């Protein structure tokens, strides 16, 4: 069961990272970057959330006790 949750976190994190990267290349992020120097908050939070989810999933997969 833990492996399933970990895999879902890894896949969900990867999806959020891809969507966040696409959001940083959007027109609204370009406008925000022009005025503030950074992309939109939505794009940044998607990237941060994706990275956290992927790292948590990988850590759980790699550090879980092995059953024989």
C-alpha positions as CSV (number, residue, x, y, z in Angstrom):
1,X,0.0,0.0,0.0
2,X,2.8,2.4,0.8
3,X,4.4,1.8,-2.5
4,X,1.2,2.7,-4.3
5,X,1.0,6.0,-2.5
6,X,4.7,6.7,-3.1
7,X,4.3,6.0,-6.8
8,X,1.2,8.3,-7.0
9,X,3.3,11.0,-5.3
10,X,6.1,10.6,-7.8
11,X,3.8,10.6,-10.8
12,X,1.7,13.5,-9.4
13,X,4.8,15.5,-8.6
14,X,6.1,15.0,-12.2
15,X,2.8,16.1,-13.6
16,X,2.8,19.2,-11.4
17,X,6.4,20.0,-12.5
18,X,5.5,19.8,-16.2
19,X,2.4,21.9,-15.7
20,X,4.4,24.4,-13.7
21,X,7.1,24.7,-16.4
22,X,4.4,25.3,-19.0
23,X,2.8,27.9,-16.8
24,X,6.1,29.8,-16.4
25,X,6.2,30.1,-20.2
26,X,2.6,31.5,-20.5
27,X,1.7,35.0,-21.5
28,X,0.5,35.9,-18.0
29,X,3.9,34.8,-16.5
30,X,5.6,37.0,-19.1
31,X,3.5,40.0,-18.1
32,X,4.2,39.3,-14.4
33,X,7.9,38.8,-15.1
34,X,8.0,42.1,-16.9
35,X,6.5,44.1,-14.0
36,X,7.8,42.1,-11.0
37,X,10.8,40.2,-12.3
38,X,9.2,36.8,-11.4
39,X,6.6,34.5,-12.9
40,X,3.1,34.2,-11.5
41,X,2.6,32.8,-8.0
42,X,0.5,29.9,-9.5
43,X,3.4,28.7,-11.6
44,X,5.9,28.9,-8.7
45,X,3.6,27.0,-6.4
46,X,3.0,24.3,-8.9
47,X,6.7,23.9,-9.3
48,X,7.4,23.9,-5.6
49,X,4.5,21.5,-4.9
50,X,5.6,19.1,-7.7
51,X,9.2,19.0,-6.4
52,X,8.1,18.4,-2.8
53,X,5.6,15.6,-3.9
54,X,8.2,13.9,-6.1
55,X,10.9,14.1,-3.5
56,X,8.6,12.8,-0.8
57,X,7.5,9.9,-3.0
58,X,11.0,9.0,-4.0
59,X,12.2,9.2,-0.4
60,X,9.4,6.9,0.8
61,X,10.1,4.4,-2.0
62,X,13.8,4.3,-1.3
63,X,13.7,4.4,2.5
64,X,10.9,2.0,3.1
65,X,11.9,-1.3,4.7
66,X,12.3,-4.2,2.3
67,X,10.1,-7.2,2.9
68,X,11.2,-10.6,1.8
